[in-house]
């Protein structure tokens, strides 16, 4: 049989189609706002203004985006090997232990640039550890990774409650959190980066882990498309039977992929712990692990797509908070609905407009060919 | 014009940028068997799907019995008397024959009345067309030949006057195919019109009255079968002269390169798939394994290639033992000189979403030539792929094109180039030309013979008996997991056919 849809130019495939989906998502979201009895244009204004209106707002948007880049990359790496890691939430949470330990150990004696690398290693190590167990269980015992990773989210949650109320909590404190870090446990802000554009970061916790996230995105690209391991992961992801044929060991790739994925999720902890709160507190992940799934879906599991998708979700978080603040009849939950619509149209209904767009381009292509022919004659 | 059952005028259909049918005109006379041949991707299936209402043509008209009709979906196709027998049967496996025949034509919400009526009607059809089949048998318990008969009954039950058969003999033994042709003859005698889509020229010559040839979406010719020849049809299909017979010299077998002793394979449910099979393949010979699909050939190949675990038995590669029952590593076998062209190139031999060049290293990606440490050496990989593309005439010659966008024949060439260019000692090949166009078949057959002449040991599995006969130096026939006989390629098709059906084999075993 012939392929049902011919190949589209890159800018249509990766530009026009996602943007169309996004536009429709916002259109439907606008209708929802209308149903609540509010003015959708006003909501849109607050969304955009809240996300980009001032240097400080942009700082917040990019702060959230940093978090989502890490969790999005984590999900994407696993996707490439055909694994659905929905345990990013728990892996990021446990990854916090690595960050906290490095900071608690050295924050008073070492500058941030010594503590930061150790915190990176620590967060990646604990995140990887938390993903290793489900990976190993899948490889050796056949326990499905979707089930085990989601269960591990709950175990992580209980573990962290235990650690933060019994082990890491300073004596005499009532709050389930570590002590505040000294200077060595605080990441510098990227105020200079924004000031290049004449913006003032203000109180926004936009910090250096953003650059780490960008580096991680590049690293993931290299891993997936330029290394032997990445080649084996993709082979397994596209066709397990072809991987078996090629002598690629499924169990080995499963475990390694999950550890890389978990490590990336764990690194997410750097951003809130060392970049904003300067302590580890209960529930600091706040659903970012799950948002990572949406980010990876929308970014087509490609770092080049994940970064803009993460920024989009940063906009929804930051601008959404602004809407909720300015328009009291639109609650925080409404923002979740809008986020849901974006996921629905960009992820699940990704192919809804594809046939029509493809047809339009086929027609245009034929006309162009006809023009060439007449010219030739 | 009364005797025209179907006429197509100017049918045109595009899928995006792919122009699948270009201005097709076709007349099928009533009460005849009309063959439609063409290479894969020539547009045969698309054309028939338009006729049966799966797709709508972009432009053009369809006339049934001289009246213009618009076929929007399969239901309208049935209502104007067109029935289809699909290549992959569309039967519900755990329903009975009767239930399958009724499905979608139950007449009323309450089944009982309908069942009685259907049973009666089915009896009448069986008698009229000599299509015996037990109406209460479960589909999954019927052999494929009978399942196909149920498909035909289904169409007749819906009062089809025009039957479309899409590659009907692909899954049948020669004897079953003969039986099908007798049934088709009977249907024709009763005044039914039959459209037969196939790529097998022999079938066209044997039973059709007229034949239309498609090439690259166009209808290039219609001939009266009696007045044409296999050579002419092949030339029309490909657009150039084709060698149908493979020319090959005498083989000169050398040392034993692959030795299989007492190999037994059971599947996960404990069903024996391969039963105590032993044979040897020597350097410089092609050993063909003939058999109807599903008689253990696939499992045998997979076990030798290290993909499937064998229950017992030994395999020697270049005189050294392969651990077929324990730890198997296809990568290690490749390093020891075994190359494997798997039966299923779509799911096993290739990753369709990969670039061509990425597939050209599949399984050999450990080779330092393709690597810089842990990194892929993209330049070296692409250069290597381009050399293979040139040598095997893979089209389009673009190492960066997604593999799914190559035609079946070119995809198979990608696999062959990868496996053959390593210069293996032993080459095992499953279904080398399945879904491959005639032009590429010629090329692939020549390459296989060349491998033999270079002193490689070749083990060939194919369900195409013609292919086995023309390539092999020795033929083993498998039936129900056992090798039931060895013949020389001079053995007649009838003799091999009986072995494949298990008839002769049982006698031999009894003796």
Contacts between the chains, C-beta under 8 A, distances in Angstrom:
chain1	res1	chain2	res2	distance
A	1	B	45	6.2
A	1	B	46	7.9
A	2	B	15	5.6
A	2	B	18	5.0
A	2	B	20	5.2
A	2	B	41	6.5
A	2	B	46	6.8
A	3	B	15	7.0
A	3	B	16	7.9
A	3	B	18	6.6
A	3	B	404	6.8
A	3	B	405	6.9
A	4	B	15	5.4
A	4	B	16	7.5
A	5	B	15	6.7
A	5	B	16	4.7
A	6	B	15	6.8
A	6	B	16	3.3
A	6	B	17	3.5
A	6	B	18	5.4
A	7	B	17	7.5
A	7	B	402	7.8
A	7	B	405	7.1
A	222	B	375	7.9
A	226	B	375	5.5
A	226	B	376	5.6
A	226	B	378	7.1
A	227	B	374	5.3
A	227	B	375	5.3
A	227	B	376	6.3
A	228	B	365	6.0
A	228	B	366	7.5
A	228	B	371	6.0
A	228	B	374	5.8
A	228	B	375	7.3
A	228	B	376	6.2
A	229	B	374	6.7
A	230	B	376	7.9
A	231	B	358	7.1
A	231	B	365	5.7
A	231	B	376	6.1
A	232	B	365	7.3
A	234	B	351	7.5
A	234	B	354	7.4
A	235	B	351	5.6
A	235	B	354	7.8
A	235	B	362	6.8
A	238	B	351	4.6
A	238	B	352	7.5
A	238	B	353	5.0
A	238	B	354	7.0
A	239	B	347	5.8
A	239	B	348	7.6
A	239	B	351	5.0
A	239	B	352	7.7
A	241	B	344	7.6
A	241	B	347	4.9
A	241	B	348	4.9
A	242	B	347	6.6
A	242	B	348	5.6
A	242	B	349	7.1
A	242	B	350	6.7
A	242	B	351	5.0
A	242	B	362	6.7
A	244	B	307	5.6
A	244	B	330	7.3
A	244	B	348	7.9
A	245	B	305	7.5
A	245	B	307	5.9
A	245	B	330	6.3
A	245	B	340	7.3
A	245	B	342	6.0
A	245	B	348	4.7
A	245	B	349	6.8
A	245	B	362	7.7
A	245	B	363	6.6
A	246	B	330	6.8
A	246	B	331	7.4
A	246	B	362	5.0
A	246	B	363	3.9
A	246	B	365	7.2
A	247	B	306	7.6
A	247	B	329	5.8
A	247	B	330	3.8
A	247	B	331	2.9
A	247	B	332	7.3
A	247	B	333	7.9
A	247	B	334	6.8
A	247	B	363	6.1
A	248	B	331	7.9
A	358	B	16	5.0
A	359	B	16	7.5
A	361	B	16	7.6
A	361	B	17	7.9
A	362	B	14	6.4
A	362	B	16	4.8
A	362	B	17	5.5
A	365	B	17	5.8
A	366	B	14	8.0
